[in-house]
Amino acid sequence: MPKPTVLDDLEKIRKIDKSNMLSFCTETSKHYGDAAKLVKRVTIDYPRPRTIVVAGMGGSAIGGELLKDWTRDRIAVPVEVCREYSLPKYADKNTLVFVVSYSGETEETLSVLRDAIKRKCMIIGVSSGGKLQEFAEKMGFPHLLVPSGMAPRATLPYLFMPLPKILEKLGLVSEVDVEVSETIRILKQTTAENSPERQATSNFSKTLALNINGTVPAVYGFGIYRAVAQRFKTQINENSKSPAKWECFPELNHNEIVGWEAGKEFAGCFSVIFIREAEEPIEISERIEFTKEVVCQNRVRLFEVWSKGRSSMAKMASVICTGDFMSVYLAILRGIDPTPVKTIVLLKERLKETGVREKVVRELEKLAKK
């Protein structure tokens, strides 16, 4: 008889998850569907870009990372993610820059907007409002308005799904709707399998949370699951307030794997989560199996998360959804409300003292008047 767990007590879950982060997990298919429709409201008449940059920070940047992986074998235009105060040197009038800030107020992202305007880049803003929307209206560049009132990390559908749709409008990809339809169907299945109402004995995300609780998870991805592994890791950070790390095959076999050679004294501190798929290339499967053998020598807890679906978008989204659920369940196990991110709020308050954001906004005001 399995031991009772707080994860099967809906009343206790509600008391811990005060802001109801779980609702964003259970409604993820709806959010993806709504996000795919947003692009219809925006007119984009830019020429075909030679380079693409997605500028953002934290939860506003991960959509760009997913786009980079999703487009890698689809388009000949390089896609880069910018998490800095300025664009890379090559950015110019032939560069399409997605300026993404959920709040519309992010200091680093507004600084990149300033840089993009000066370099005469093709700009598309994505936010729930704020200064980014304000300057889009003043300067006349396209802006995608996403729903407000959510934790930035919960808005991933709105910060990722429109990007492939916009690339389709620009003639860079095709048949996006086919992948969107499958993604929504797969997400409905995934949310049903991992919902709060489903007991831990038949709920993969709950079981995974129970098994990795008390460890530092290392999430290992590959190919289209590079940024998925990163998202999995950051959700553990932000929702469960726990340390975690992520790595990617085949690169981790050239460094990370050696760290397990004589790591027995640390073994109890870690767990390893491998992201898998049924159609893995043989060279990746062999690397994963060998790595599992090496890690097992240290008696580290090993787990696998298998993707669902046929299209890249559906596969990526299915693993992300599983990780989102798991990270919230892990927070609940630890008695922690997953929504607040106190440390980030404190940092933003500290950064206000530098006056950098105010300076950037003043310069944008001047550029808007030209």
Secondary structure by P-SEA (a helix, b strand, c coil): cccccccccaaaaaaaaccaaaaaaaaaaaaaaaaaacccccccccccccbbbbbbcccccaaaaaaaaaacccccbbbbbbccccccccccccbbbbccccccccaaaaaaaaaaaaaccbbbbbccccaaaaaaaaaccbbbbcccccccccccccccaaaaaaaaaaccccaaaaaaaaaaaaaaaaaaaccccccccccaaaaaaaaacccbbbbbbcccaaaaaaaaaaaaaccccccccccccccccccccccccccccccccbbbbbbbcccccaaaaaaaaaaaaaaaccccbbbbbbbbcccaaaaaaaaaaaaaaaaaaaaaaaccccccaaaaaaaaaaacccaaaaaaaaaaaaaaac
